[in-house]
Amino acid sequence: MTEAKLQVLFANDSTVIPATFFPDIMGLAVFMKGHPNTSVTLHGHASQVGPADRNHFLSEGRAEAVKRQLVRDGVSPSRINNTAYGDREPVTASTEEESHILSRRVVANVSATQSDVLEKWTIYSSRDK
């Protein structure tokens, strides 16, 4: 099994996908439509700012927002799974604002069978560069 990654970052207390990430999500959708043996798991996360129940709600909403966009872009919902982590997996244990910004994310892990290899396809957000 091989994997590709997509990361979408969100504003504080928001489940709205920033416009800068739509091309990355579209790129994933195009790839998946061209590779029918792929599936994706969307891992929703939140920063450790605020109550844990609110952060879990945000992480669910963020993963669902990316799923809805992938479906709009032509990916079958049956090929998309969501997992919400709330604030349990911050990028770092730091309380610095940058850590909070990077923790408010959805990471998409795309998997394929060996017969439909992903070949080096990886998208990272422009903030990772």
PyMOL commands that set and color helices and strands:
alter all, ss='L'
color gray80, all
select helices_A, chain A and resi 19-34+52-72+77-79+97-103+114-116+126-128
alter helices_A, ss='H'
color red, helices_A
select strands_A, chain A and resi 2-9+38-44+80-84+105-112
alter strands_A, ss='S'
color yellow, strands_A
deselect
rebuild
show_as cartoon
